[in-house]
Amino acid sequence: MQDANRASRERTDLHALTHGQLVELLAKLGQPGFRARQIEDWVWNKNTSSLDDMTNLPKGLRAELARRVTLDSVTEVARQVSQDGSHKYLLRLEDGTTVECVGMPSAGKLAVCASSQAGCGMGCAFCATGTAGLTRSLTAGEIYEQVMHVRDDFGRRVTSVVLMGQGEPFTNYDATLAALRRLNSPDGTGIGARHLTVSTCGIIPMIRRFANEPEQFTLAVSLHSAVQRTRDLLMPGVKKYSLMHLYDIMGEYVDKTGRRPTYEYALIKGVNDTEDEIGALCDFCRGNLAHVNLIRLNDVRGSKFRPSSDAKTQEFVRRLVSVGVEATIRASRGSDIDAACGQLRQNAGRMLR
């Protein structure tokens, strides 16, 4: 058994191989280059979990590949279905780590909210994931597989992906970008770059790097307060990146890309919904190319934070619009299930113990 486990660890997951690396491996096995495209079609389009499924490959090649590579896949641990049609999943990865993702159908489209890490190290005070801490970062393949799992469950094409699930994508930058590029590629899911969104707490060096990438991926920034003291309380993981510096880098981002970023703002009763807070938010966004996405806070078990009233939410929209800032209220999805990031993972963990 130990020998088998050691052999498995010594093999490489096919999801981790670039096209060039796969071509190189096949050349060593005396195989023509076109075999790489056949294998990639099985891995990235058909989402197969077994080399035996690759019936257009010679049996001898499949056997040789089995000695050199693995085809790790996710396993569904838990699944919840909302009355609004959303599906929330808890998936187990090859090493036993669990991660969440969500499928959200609407008007013939299918959006996926995927995770970039298992857990999160940013420690946001209102987030169920933040209270549990970071387990590890995900590979590009593990991010991609979440999207494919949702696609296969719904039996329809995914039209957009947001990396707004567990984790801070910009502390797992290289894997995040590799996953986005695979999702964007016609050899992957072929989703348009502007329908692929990364949400960050505001990691300034990575925002600058992201602005210089050639693709037109979309950026969302979790702001949650434009008052430094409040933001430090809510988002201790980005204390070292001041709002002044965030303001400056977002101006650079807009100048460089010409794209409109979104600011995510979860309204919390008595914390970031006061008159001072709304005034600061208007000042932060006024005169800039920006869209504010107001979020009704999910009730998280054990949290001291509560969502703002509907009237307060509408007042935020009115005030922002009055200073020329686009503002919308995010439609609440999955409110009857464990919708907030980390809730399903925590609750499933309690049930499994």
Steps between C-alpha positions, in 0.01 A plus 500: 500500500784738588668422166175577316460830684861591427455420131188716489687794655779465246258530208389838366137607483404552136321821598836647601670445163521783248447418133873515442575268791242250376645508147846442648377203705331345197815548290695302760244225457543509122155645442400764241417852616130477409450261792541799733187665357308175535599469866427866572154465350428217745645692795378855441182457294360159588619526863580129514628350824663189351764430237293197400235738363743623235389245244659676203844433652675164450472271804878482520525878526232512769691239699826692460333824606353330806855427618601864462196719569188516712163651418396638835137606520266655753241305696171655606461482878186709538258681273217737582234624260332835557143587409645756257681224311850564638711198593763518776768229501761377742769319303779278630835526324747216454683568829177516702479881508147633450394811310175671403352626175156615383304473176247777431268459200296790362331581170675229303841581647709324762740685729747325729651639817824308556765495772870571454607363839372255759420735782641851511778676689361853476288473816209721392284535811162444332600200285444136597807393303720759669420365846632156401838615366697382197554129427689537172494662157342313211667403176377641171351158423310492829351843429406393148346172618250683719360667191486172311324327791227766493476476120454124512248516784281751314570341161549835333774741400641738761474859374687687776727431795576712806785414734309627802489177696743393768843657505684809378581441131788747498691308767477205259566714194676263259248217542210747477628646175571157353143391583355817345699444184385140474139608555543765231676272252304345212674178602342541845153636568531792258345755737561861393761683708254770607278227646783379725527704820756500781402640838781621726510655845739756355850351467655807339812348335287232335240752379784677321620171353147404396459831317796408282369159391399491131154349555193711581408317818271690737604627844288533813635643825349414837483846656236474775598838641666820379584594858844370593418411859188307404673319214787398729245357744312308232799399284813461715681306226545813289583750776839568344335616176344835588189636332707788363732256323205290385339812354821582313554151360141476383549824310807344338298188419228698323753712310690189391207276403209734430282248684246578771580324831231394743513580871331240718333643809322274750270720705529426873252654741653770717852436373543621142154638424518827700489853359879532530547172315274586210664841466847342492388245239359775277827693531708191419305421183396848383654601166649154440407224258341268754201281572390430857338165566307517826464164671244393755710335768437129554413400855790286620451280805684647800573833331430826683431678170153548355386622158385858446135570433356518150433870552865563586611302195276708273638818659854392406391451140329840489798684649754334273293565188461865608878547470519320166606156622337185358357290783296182507378261766624148446209261471510261793546142380472188712364677807322180607822294499856542635566778250780695666859400428611240751157416642452169322857393576457580869157339530602189307806471721279498808276230349794282395666508844 
